């Protein structure tokens, strides 16, 4: 299924010769951690579950035995739709045992998205909760399972609500299956380990193919350059089906024999108490997490005496936030990257105060960056251009989408991010915007074209477009510019979102601000001049 992997042969040989890529898989890394640190805690969650490396290995091996009996083999895809629970980690390690490809699904995926994603990946198994946060996931998977021909097994976690469908539960698996015997799957670091879904400039989502080498190299290097070791403790409040949660929350601590602390639903004061109770030394997530924590510490008191630094991705970090964090002894470090090129640029903690929010940082060992114009030519220092990256961490293609792969990953191995940046003489880059029509809201990439398409046909709306609206907490929110039809000059945001609700459009795609305008500015070729609308929005927000 993964014949469409795109790896530049020269770069492959270079990475192998330098030891960046190896014959090791993540399963090899996991076995090493279990052997070296069997009794060290690996995962703690806020539901009271605690697992040492040995305990997690045994539980995951039982799950692997169930999946194997169900027909899952090395190279097959296993899908799971789980909150920020320790069971997510159990599923990840079970896939390691099998040599299976990990396919974590967003909790927000509804029936149509489940069918599309699992048919695209040819998924062999699904694991999810019966119920979580007002949503009946059991009825959702039962409604679609017969429309996924490759699906061989469905298992449910029934801690919140008893299972009603007759599917086997995780508890039953752990009680009745013996651990799967270790097996050599004949895989190398260049085999696919993970499929992460990401929104793109085209409609729908794309399956990003990541190898064992991509993931291991990224996190080994990140750990080393951050100066982390086995005694560090990570707090991860971000979804584990995103690169931040998966790579930095789960893989990075595993490679060190360190510990990760999970919080299933982010709540600020509880997060502070949890971090202090577990003596968390660092954390990473989107801007809103640290924004809320700093505000809570200011308003409600308290401190985070063990937290050395917070790695902040998804939006630029302003200098005032760096200074505010430092008043509590926390070094705030911006991180830049994408699912396709997992954060490859970051501000080192030792440089955070000096740089003070002026840059996204510089790249890591083995990773190259270029800043180019529209013709692909390198631009001078200080000149805006598109950011390109190449290195052992760069993905190897989009699943079953060669045309889209070729548009983003060129034949020389460069990933074209679509982000505009400026590089200084020290190699630091500053992200200034995006060529892609994306809105980064709370660390989640939202396709503004898709959101705009949802408005088509809404009563009272003529011409319309979507732009990102600056927001201190989330980075950006969704703003709709609309030309009202005659008689609809009093159109309200509530009327628009009410219509979207009736049509079943997920809430995360609803506009959060409505601006009425006489005319949407277009270029001669028909493209919207969004920069003019951004200027207009800035004026209106100030007014």
C-alpha positions in Angstrom: 0.0 0.0 0.0 2.9 2.4 0.6 4.6 1.9 -2.8 4.1 5.7 -3.3 6.8 6.5 -0.7 9.0 9.3 -2.1 12.6 9.3 -0.9 15.4 11.0 -2.7 18.1 8.2 -3.3 21.1 10.5 -2.7 19.6 11.9 0.6 18.8 8.3 1.7 22.4 7.3 1.3 23.6 10.4 3.0 21.3 9.8 6.0 22.3 6.2 6.3 26.0 7.0 6.0 25.8 9.6 8.7 23.7 7.3 11.0 20.7 9.6 10.9 18.7 6.6 9.4 19.3 3.1 10.6 17.8 -0.4 10.6 16.2 0.3 13.9 12.4 0.6 14.3 10.5 2.2 17.1 9.9 -1.3 18.4 13.6 -1.7 18.8 13.7 1.6 20.7 10.8 0.5 22.9 12.4 -2.8 23.8 15.6 -1.0 24.7 13.7 1.3 27.1 11.8 -1.6 28.7 15.1 -3.5 29.2 16.9 -0.5 30.6 14.2 1.0 32.7 11.5 -1.6 33.5 10.4 -0.2 36.8 10.6 3.5 35.9 7.2 5.2 35.3 6.5 5.9 31.6 2.9 7.2 31.6 0.7 8.9 34.2 -2.7 10.3 33.4 -5.1 12.5 35.4 -7.6 9.6 35.7 -5.3 7.9 38.1 -3.6 5.4 35.8 0.1 4.9 36.1 2.3 2.5 34.1 5.9 1.6 34.4 7.7 0.6 31.2 7.3 -3.1 32.0 3.6 -2.7 32.9 2.8 -0.8 29.7 4.8 -3.4 27.7 2.8 -6.3 29.1 -0.6 -4.7 28.7 0.3 -3.7 25.1 1.4 -7.2 24.3 -2.0 -8.5 25.4 -3.7 -6.0 23.0 -1.3 -7.1 20.3 -2.3 -10.7 20.8 -5.9 -9.8 20.3 -5.1 -7.8 17.1 -3.0 -10.6 15.8 -5.7 -13.2 16.4 -8.1 -10.8 14.5 -5.8 -11.0 11.5 -3.6 -7.9 11.9 -0.1 -8.4 10.6 3.1 -6.4 10.2 2.5 -3.5 7.8 -1.3 -3.5 8.4 -3.0 -0.3 9.6 -4.6 -0.1 13.0 -6.9 2.9 13.7 -7.8 4.2 17.1 -9.8 7.2 18.2 -8.9 7.9 21.8 -8.7 10.9 24.1 -5.5 11.9 25.9 -5.6 8.7 27.9 -2.9 6.2 28.8 -4.8 3.7 26.6 -3.7 5.7 23.6 -0.1 4.8 24.5 -1.1 1.2 25.0 -2.4 1.1 21.4 0.8 2.7 20.1 3.0 0.1 21.8 0.7 -2.7 20.7 1.3 -1.6 17.1 5.1 -1.6 17.9 4.7 -5.3 18.9 2.9 -6.2 15.7 4.9 -4.1 13.3 1.6 -2.5 12.4 1.1 1.1 11.1 -0.3 3.5 13.7 -3.3 5.6 12.5 -4.6 7.8 15.3 -7.9 9.5 14.5 -9.1 12.8 15.8 -11.9 12.7 18.3 -13.8 15.2 16.2 -14.1 12.8 13.3 -17.8 11.9 12.6 -19.2 9.1 10.4 -18.2 10.5 7.0 -14.7 11.2 8.1 -14.3 7.8 9.7 -15.4 6.1 6.5 -13.1 8.2 4.3 -10.0 7.9 6.5 -10.2 4.2 7.3 -11.0 3.2 3.7 -8.1 5.3 2.5 -5.7 3.6 5.0 -7.4 0.2 4.5 -7.6 -0.1 8.2 -7.8 -3.6 9.7 -8.9 -2.7 13.3 -10.5 0.1 15.2 -10.3 0.9 19.0 -12.3 3.7 20.6 -14.3 4.6 23.7 -17.9 3.8 24.1 -18.6 7.4 25.2 -16.5 10.5 25.8 -17.4 14.2 26.4 -21.1 14.1 25.3 -20.4 11.9 22.3 -21.5 8.3 21.7 -18.5 6.9 19.9 -19.8 3.3 20.0 -22.9 4.1 18.0 -20.7 6.1 15.6 -18.4 3.3 14.8 -21.2 0.7 14.7 -23.0 2.9 12.1 -20.0 2.8 9.7 -18.1 -0.4 10.3 -19.9 -2.3 7.5 -18.8 0.4 5.1 -15.1 -0.3 5.7 -14.5 -3.6 3.9 -11.0 -4.1 5.3 -12.1 -3.8 9.0 -11.6 -7.1 10.8 -12.0 -6.0 14.5 -13.6 -3.4 16.7 -12.7 -3.1 20.4 -14.1 -0.6 22.8 -13.0 1.0 26.1 -16.1 1.1 28.3 -14.9 2.9 31.4 -17.3 5.9 30.9 -20.3 3.9 29.7 -21.0 0.1 29.4 -20.7 -1.3 25.9 -24.0 -2.2 24.3 -23.0 -3.5 20.8 -21.4 -6.8 21.8 -17.9 -5.8 20.7 -15.0 -6.9 22.9 -13.8 -4.5 25.5 -10.3 -3.5 26.3 -10.8 -4.8 29.9 -11.8 -8.2 28.5 -8.7 -8.3 26.2 -6.4 -7.5 29.2 -8.0 -10.2 31.3 -8.2 -13.0 28.7 -5.3 -12.7 26.2 -1.8 -13.8 27.0 1.0 -11.4 25.8 2.0 -11.8 22.2 5.5 -13.4 21.9 8.2 -11.1 20.6 8.7 -11.4 16.8 11.2 -10.0 14.3 9.1 -8.4 11.6 12.0 -7.8 9.2 11.3 -4.0 9.2 13.9 -1.2 9.0 13.8 2.4 9.9 12.6 3.3 6.4 9.3 1.4 6.8 6.1 3.4 7.5 5.3 3.6 11.2 2.6 6.3 11.4 -0.1 8.0 9.4 -1.1 11.4 10.8 -4.0 13.2 9.2 -3.6 16.9 8.5 -5.7 19.6 6.8 -4.4 20.9 3.5 -5.2 23.5 0.9 -7.3 21.0 -1.0 -10.6 19.7 0.4 -10.6 17.1 3.0 -7.6 15.7 4.9 -4.3 14.2 3.8 -2.6 11.2 5.3 1.0 12.1 6.1 3.3 9.1 5.9 6.1 9.0 8.5 8.8 6.3 8.8 10.4 5.0 12.0 13.5 7.0 11.0 11.6 10.2 10.5 10.1 10.0 14.0 13.1 8.6 15.9 15.6 11.1 14.3 13.3 14.1 15.0 12.9 13.2 18.7 16.5 12.0 19.4 17.8 15.2 18.0 15.2 17.4 19.7 16.0 15.7 23.1 19.7 16.1 22.7 19.6 19.8 21.7 17.2 20.6 24.5 19.5 18.8 27.0 16.8 16.4 28.3 17.5 13.1 30.1 15.7 10.3 31.8 14.9 12.3 34.9 12.9 14.9 32.9 9.1 14.7 33.1 6.9 16.0 30.2 3.4 17.3 30.6 1.3 16.8 27.5 -2.2 18.4 27.3 -2.3 18.4 23.4 -4.2 15.8 21.4 -2.0 12.7 20.9 -3.1 12.3 17.3 -1.2 15.4 16.4 2.5 15.5 15.8 3.1 17.6 19.0 1.3 15.0 21.2 2.6 11.9 19.4 6.2 12.9 18.7 7.1 15.1 21.6 4.6 13.8 24.2 5.1 10.0 23.7 8.1 9.2 21.6 10.6 11.7 23.0 10.2 10.6 26.7 10.3 6.9 25.5 13.7 7.4 23.8 15.1 8.7 27.1 13.4 6.3 29.6 11.6 9.4 30.9 8.0 10.0 31.9 5.0 11.8 30.3 2.0 13.1 32.3 -1.3 13.3 30.4 -4.4 15.4 31.0 -7.5 14.2 29.2 -9.3 17.5 29.0 -7.3 20.7 29.5 -8.4 22.6 32.6 -6.0 25.3 33.7 -5.9 25.2 37.5 -6.0 21.4 37.5 -3.1 21.4 35.0 -1.0 23.5 37.3 -1.8 21.2 40.3 -1.1 18.1 38.2 2.3 19.5 37.0 3.3 20.3 40.5 2.2 17.0 41.9 4.2 15.1 39.3 7.1 17.5 39.4 6.9 18.2 35.6 10.1 19.8 34.2 8.9 20.8 30.7 5.9 20.9 28.5 4.9 21.7 24.9 1.7 22.7 23.2 -0.1 25.4 21.4 -0.1 29.0 22.6 -3.5 28.9 24.4 -2.2 26.4 27.0 0.6 28.6 28.3 -1.5 31.8 27.8 -4.1 30.4 30.1 -1.6 29.1 32.6 0.2 32.4 32.9 -3.1 34.3 33.3 -4.3 31.8 36.0 -1.0 32.2 37.9 -1.4 35.9 37.8 -5.0 36.0 38.8 -5.2 33.0 41.2 -1.7 32.8 42.5 0.7 29.8 42.7 3.8 28.8 40.9 5.4 26.1 38.8 8.7 25.6 40.6 9.8 22.5 38.7 8.9 23.7 35.2 12.0 24.7 33.4 10.7 25.6 30.0 7.6 25.5 27.8 7.8 24.8 24.1 5.2 26.8 22.2 4.1 25.8 18.7 1.2 26.7 16.3 1.6 30.5 16.4 4.3 33.2 16.9 5.2 33.9 20.5 5.2 37.6 21.3 7.9 39.1 23.5 5.6 40.2 26.2 4.6 36.5 26.8 8.3 35.5 27.0 8.8 38.2 29.7 5.6 37.2 31.5 6.6 33.6 31.6 10.0 34.4 32.9 8.5 36.3 35.9 7.4 32.7 36.9 10.8 31.3 36.1 9.6 29.6 32.9 11.6 30.0 29.6 9.1 30.3 26.8 10.6 28.9 23.5 8.9 29.1 20.1 8.9 25.9 18.0 8.2 25.8 14.2 7.3 23.0 11.9 4.5 20.9 10.5 3.2 17.4 10.5 5.2 16.9 7.3 8.4 18.3 8.8 7.9 17.8 12.5 9.2 20.8 14.3 12.7 21.4 12.9 13.2 25.0 14.0 13.1 26.1 17.6 14.4 28.7 20.1 16.9 27.1 22.5 16.0 27.7 26.2 19.4 29.4 26.7 18.5 32.0 23.9 14.8 32.5 24.7 15.3 35.7 26.8 17.7 37.3 24.4 15.6 36.6 21.3 12.5 37.6 23.2 9.8 36.5 20.7 11.5 38.0 17.6 12.1 34.6 15.9 10.9 31.0 15.6 14.6 30.0 16.1 17.1 28.0 14.1 17.2 24.5 12.8 18.6 21.3 14.3 21.5 19.2 13.3 21.2 17.4 9.9 18.3 19.6 8.8 18.6 22.2 6.0 16.5 25.3 5.4 16.0 27.5 2.4 14.1 30.6 1.8 13.0 31.0 -1.8 11.0 33.3 -4.1 8.1 32.2 -6.3 10.6 30.9 -8.9 12.4 28.7 -6.4 15.5 30.9 -6.2 17.1 31.6 -2.8 16.4 35.1 -1.5 19.0 37.3 0.3 19.1 37.5 4.1 16.3 39.6 5.4 14.1 39.1 2.3 10.7 37.4 2.7 10.2 34.1 0.9 8.8 30.6 1.3 10.3 28.3 3.9 11.7 25.0 2.6 13.1 22.2 4.7 15.0 19.0 4.0 16.3 16.4 6.5 15.9 13.0 8.0 12.7 14.1 9.7 10.8 15.1 6.5 7.8 12.9 5.7 7.9 10.5 2.7 4.6 11.4 1.0 0.8 11.6 1.3 -1.1 8.4 1.3 -2.6 7.6 -2.1 -2.1 11.2 -3.3 1.0 11.3 -5.5 0.0 14.5 -7.2 -0.3 16.3 -3.9 2.9 14.8 -2.7 4.8 16.0 -5.8 3.4 19.5 -5.2 4.8 19.7 -1.7 7.8 17.3 -1.7 10.2 17.9 -4.6 12.5 15.4 -6.2 15.5 16.7 -4.3 13.8 16.0 -0.9 12.7 19.6 -0.1 9.4 20.1 1.6 7.7 23.3 0.5 5.9 24.5 3.6 3.8 27.3 2.0 4.8 29.5 5.0 6.5 32.9 4.4 9.5 33.7 6.5 12.5 36.0 6.8 16.0 34.5 7.8 18.6 36.5 9.6 22.4 36.2 9.4 22.5 33.7 12.2 20.1 31.3 10.5 17.1 32.2 12.7 13.8 32.4 10.8 10.8 34.6 11.6 7.4 33.3 10.2 5.5 36.2 8.8 2.5 34.6 7.1 1.3 31.8 4.9 1.0 31.3 1.2 -1.5 28.6 2.0 -5.0 29.7 2.9 -4.8 28.2 6.4 -6.0 29.4 9.7 -4.0 28.2 12.7 -6.5 28.2 15.6 -5.2 26.9 18.9 -2.6 24.9 17.1 -5.1 23.3 14.7 -4.7 23.9 11.0 -8.1 24.9 9.5 -8.6 25.2 5.7 -10.2 28.6 5.1 -11.3 27.5 1.6 -13.3 24.6 3.1 -14.8 26.9 5.7 -15.7 29.4 3.0 -17.4 26.7 0.9 -19.7 25.9 3.8 -21.2 29.4 3.6 -22.4 28.9 0.0 -26.2 29.0 -0.1 -26.6 30.6 3.3 -29.6 32.9 3.2 -28.6 36.6 3.0 -25.1 36.0 1.9 -23.7 37.1 -1.5 -20.0 37.2 -2.1 -18.0 35.9 0.9 -14.5 34.9 2.0 -12.7 33.7 5.2 -9.6 35.1 6.8 -7.7 34.5 10.0 -8.4 37.0 12.8 -5.5 37.7 15.2 -6.2 36.4 18.7 -3.9 36.6 21.8 -5.0 33.3 23.2 -5.6 31.0 20.1 -3.3 32.7 17.7 -6.1 33.1 15.2 -9.9 32.9 15.0 -12.2 32.5 12.0 -13.5 35.8 10.5 -16.0 35.9 7.6 -16.2 38.9 5.3 -19.6 38.9 3.6 -21.4 41.0 1.1 -25.1 40.9 2.2 -27.8 40.4 -0.3 -30.4 43.2 -0.7 -32.7 43.1 2.3 -30.1 41.2 4.4 -28.1 44.2 5.6 -28.9 43.3 9.2 -27.4 39.8 8.8 -25.9 38.5 12.1 -23.3 36.0 13.1 -25.9 34.1 15.1 -28.0 33.7 11.9 -25.1 32.3 10.0 -23.9 29.9 12.7 -27.5 28.7 13.2 -27.8 27.9 9.5 -24.4 26.0 9.7 -25.6 24.1 12.7 -28.8 23.0 10.9 -26.6 21.7 8.0 -24.5 19.6 10.3 -21.3 21.6 9.8 -18.9 20.9 12.8 -18.6 23.8 15.2 -14.8 24.1 14.7 -15.6 25.3 11.1 -18.0 28.1 12.1 -17.0 31.8 11.7 -16.4 33.5 15.1 -16.7 37.0 13.7 -18.8 38.4 10.9 -17.9 41.5 9.0 -20.3 43.0 6.4 -18.6 44.7 3.4 -19.8 46.3 0.2 -17.4 44.5 -2.0 -14.8 41.7 -1.7 -11.6 42.9 -3.4 -10.4 40.5 -6.1 -7.4 40.4 -8.4 -7.8 40.4 -12.2 -7.6 36.6 -12.2 -10.4 36.4 -9.6 -8.4 35.6 -6.4 -9.4 37.4 -3.2 -6.9 40.1 -2.1 -6.9 38.8 1.5 -4.1 41.2 2.6 -6.5 44.1 2.0 -9.2 42.4 4.1 -6.6 41.8 6.8 -5.8 45.5 6.8 -9.5 46.4 6.9 -10.1 44.0 9.8 -7.3 45.5 11.7 -8.8 48.9 11.3 -12.2 47.7 12.4 -10.8 45.9 15.4 -9.0 49.0 16.5 -12.2 51.0 16.0 
